[in-house]
Amino acid sequence: MSFIEKISGYSKSDEHLAKLLVSAAEYAEIYLLAKRRQKGCDGMGELGTLKEEFRDVVDKVIQYCKEKKYISQDISYDIDSIADEIVKRI
């Protein structure tokens, strides 16, 4: 079970987490759209900024879940994979 799959279940009863996930999904959609349009220029200019902004939102979700004890350990993730998963699930 993936991190997003696990916490999406908690979001049904946690309004704040649900809002964080919606925000993460919005950032993920923007990041993935920009990534597709850049055609291999990852890390350059605006795409790099969008990637970092998305990573910050994901880190906020992880921190909140740790504070609420929805997860107990640090989560390592591939930013591109988690962006795809968030967009599919949320």
C-alpha positions as CSV (number, residue, x, y, z in Angstrom):
1,M,0.0,0.0,0.0
2,S,1.4,3.3,-1.0
3,F,1.7,6.4,1.2
4,I,-1.0,8.3,-0.7
5,E,-3.3,5.3,-0.7
6,K,-2.9,4.9,3.0
7,I,-3.6,8.5,3.9
8,S,-6.4,9.1,1.5
9,G,-8.5,6.8,3.7
10,Y,-7.8,9.1,6.7
11,S,-8.8,12.2,4.6
12,K,-12.5,11.0,4.6
13,S,-12.7,11.8,8.3
14,D,-10.1,14.6,8.5
15,E,-11.2,17.8,6.8
16,H,-7.8,19.4,7.1
17,L,-6.0,16.5,5.6
18,A,-8.6,16.4,2.8
19,K,-7.8,20.1,2.1
20,L,-4.1,19.4,2.1
21,L,-4.5,16.6,-0.4
22,V,-6.6,18.7,-2.7
23,S,-3.9,21.4,-2.6
24,A,-1.3,18.8,-3.3
25,A,-3.3,17.5,-6.3
26,E,-3.6,21.0,-7.7
27,Y,0.2,21.5,-7.5
28,A,0.7,18.0,-8.9
29,E,-1.5,18.8,-11.9
30,I,0.3,22.0,-12.6
31,Y,3.8,20.4,-12.2
32,L,2.9,17.5,-14.5
33,L,1.5,19.7,-17.2
34,A,4.6,22.0,-17.1
35,K,6.8,18.9,-17.1
36,R,5.1,17.5,-20.2
37,R,5.4,20.9,-22.0
38,Q,9.1,21.3,-21.1
39,K,10.1,18.1,-23.0
40,G,13.1,17.0,-21.0
41,C,14.2,20.3,-19.5
42,D,13.7,19.1,-15.9
43,G,15.2,21.4,-13.3
44,M,15.3,24.5,-15.5
45,G,13.6,27.7,-14.7
46,E,9.9,27.6,-13.9
47,L,9.7,23.8,-14.0
48,G,12.3,23.6,-11.2
49,T,10.3,26.1,-9.2
50,L,7.1,24.2,-9.7
51,K,8.7,21.0,-8.7
52,E,10.0,22.6,-5.4
53,E,6.6,24.1,-4.6
54,F,5.0,20.7,-5.2
55,R,7.6,19.0,-3.0
56,D,6.9,21.6,-0.2
57,V,3.2,20.8,-0.3
58,V,3.9,17.0,-0.2
59,D,6.2,17.6,2.8
60,K,3.5,19.5,4.6
61,V,1.1,16.6,4.0
62,I,3.7,14.2,5.4
63,Q,4.4,16.4,8.4
64,Y,0.7,16.7,9.2
65,C,0.2,12.9,8.9
66,K,3.2,12.3,11.2
67,E,1.7,14.8,13.8
68,K,-1.6,13.0,13.6
69,K,0.1,9.6,13.8
70,Y,-1.4,8.5,10.5
71,I,2.2,7.5,9.6
72,S,5.0,6.7,11.9
73,Q,8.1,6.9,9.9
74,D,9.8,9.2,7.4
75,I,8.6,8.8,3.9
76,S,11.0,8.8,1.0
77,Y,9.3,9.3,-2.4
78,D,10.0,10.0,-6.0
79,I,8.4,13.4,-6.8
80,D,7.3,12.4,-10.3
81,S,5.7,9.1,-9.1
82,I,3.9,10.7,-6.2
83,A,2.6,13.5,-8.6
84,D,1.1,10.8,-10.8
85,E,-0.4,9.0,-7.9
86,I,-1.9,12.1,-6.3
87,V,-3.5,13.2,-9.6
88,K,-5.0,9.7,-10.1
89,R,-6.4,9.3,-6.5
90,I,-7.5,12.8,-5.5
